[in-house]
């Protein structure tokens, strides 16, 4: 059986060093939110656009 080494994209130790807020920012940046945003914009319809 061949063993194929896989390179890591990031080390978990790098993430552990970050604070809670920095980890939250990473999560929010990488969440797929396009469908959610479309639904919210549809629900708003032609209402106020104070906070797009």
LOBAZA-860325 format. One record per residue (C-alpha): residue number from 0; y, x, z; residue in one letter. Coordinates in pm, 1 decimal, always signed. Layout:
residues N
kemi seq:NUM, y:Y, x:X, z:Z, type:a
...
//
This chain:
residues 52
kemi seq:0, y:+0.0, x:+0.0, z:+0.0, type:x
kemi seq:1, y:+339.7, x:+138.2, z:-96.3, type:x
kemi seq:2, y:+624.5, x:+133.9, z:+151.9, type:x
kemi seq:3, y:+959.4, x:+70.1, z:-12.1, type:x
kemi seq:4, y:+1252.9, x:+165.7, z:+208.5, type:x
kemi seq:5, y:+1535.6, x:-85.5, z:+206.9, type:x
kemi seq:6, y:+1890.3, x:+33.0, z:+262.8, type:x
kemi seq:7, y:+2084.4, x:-154.4, z:+529.1, type:x
kemi seq:8, y:+2408.4, x:-326.6, z:+440.4, type:x
kemi seq:9, y:+2538.6, x:-269.4, z:+791.3, type:x
kemi seq:10, y:+2397.7, x:-153.7, z:+1119.4, type:x
kemi seq:11, y:+2367.8, x:-403.4, z:+1402.5, type:x
kemi seq:12, y:+2521.4, x:-148.0, z:+1637.5, type:x
kemi seq:13, y:+2842.8, x:-167.5, z:+1436.1, type:x
kemi seq:14, y:+2856.8, x:-542.6, z:+1494.6, type:x
kemi seq:15, y:+2776.4, x:-509.5, z:+1866.0, type:x
kemi seq:16, y:+3078.2, x:-283.0, z:+1911.5, type:x
kemi seq:17, y:+3313.6, x:-556.2, z:+1788.8, type:x
kemi seq:18, y:+3471.2, x:-810.4, z:+2018.9, type:x
kemi seq:19, y:+3387.2, x:-1180.8, z:+2009.9, type:x
kemi seq:20, y:+3695.4, x:-1271.2, z:+1806.5, type:x
kemi seq:21, y:+3624.2, x:-1005.3, z:+1545.6, type:x
kemi seq:22, y:+3265.0, x:-1129.8, z:+1511.2, type:x
kemi seq:23, y:+3389.6, x:-1486.9, z:+1473.6, type:x
kemi seq:24, y:+3624.3, x:-1377.2, z:+1194.9, type:x
kemi seq:25, y:+3331.6, x:-1213.1, z:+1012.5, type:x
kemi seq:26, y:+3125.2, x:-1532.0, z:+1042.2, type:x
kemi seq:27, y:+3407.3, x:-1757.7, z:+923.2, type:x
kemi seq:28, y:+3480.8, x:-1532.7, z:+625.5, type:x
kemi seq:29, y:+3119.7, x:-1554.7, z:+512.4, type:x
kemi seq:30, y:+3042.6, x:-1922.6, z:+570.4, type:x
kemi seq:31, y:+3003.7, x:-2127.2, z:+253.1, type:x
kemi seq:32, y:+3280.5, x:-2382.5, z:+312.8, type:x
kemi seq:33, y:+3370.1, x:-2490.5, z:-42.0, type:x
kemi seq:34, y:+3177.4, x:-2820.1, z:-26.1, type:x
kemi seq:35, y:+3323.3, x:-2905.0, z:+316.5, type:x
kemi seq:36, y:+3676.9, x:-2840.8, z:+192.8, type:x
kemi seq:37, y:+3621.5, x:-3060.5, z:-113.7, type:x
kemi seq:38, y:+3501.6, x:-3347.0, z:+105.0, type:x
kemi seq:39, y:+3796.9, x:-3312.8, z:+342.6, type:x
kemi seq:40, y:+4045.6, x:-3305.5, z:+55.3, type:x
kemi seq:41, y:+3883.3, x:-3614.4, z:-99.7, type:x
kemi seq:42, y:+3900.8, x:-3795.3, z:+236.0, type:x
kemi seq:43, y:+4271.0, x:-3709.8, z:+268.7, type:x
kemi seq:44, y:+4328.4, x:-3853.5, z:-78.2, type:x
kemi seq:45, y:+4699.4, x:-3885.5, z:-147.8, type:x
kemi seq:46, y:+4794.8, x:-3851.2, z:+216.9, type:x
kemi seq:47, y:+5026.5, x:-3593.9, z:+367.6, type:x
kemi seq:48, y:+4979.4, x:-3233.8, z:+265.0, type:x
kemi seq:49, y:+5147.0, x:-3069.6, z:+564.3, type:x
kemi seq:50, y:+4846.3, x:-2850.3, z:+642.9, type:x
kemi seq:51, y:+4660.0, x:-2778.9, z:+317.9, type:x
//
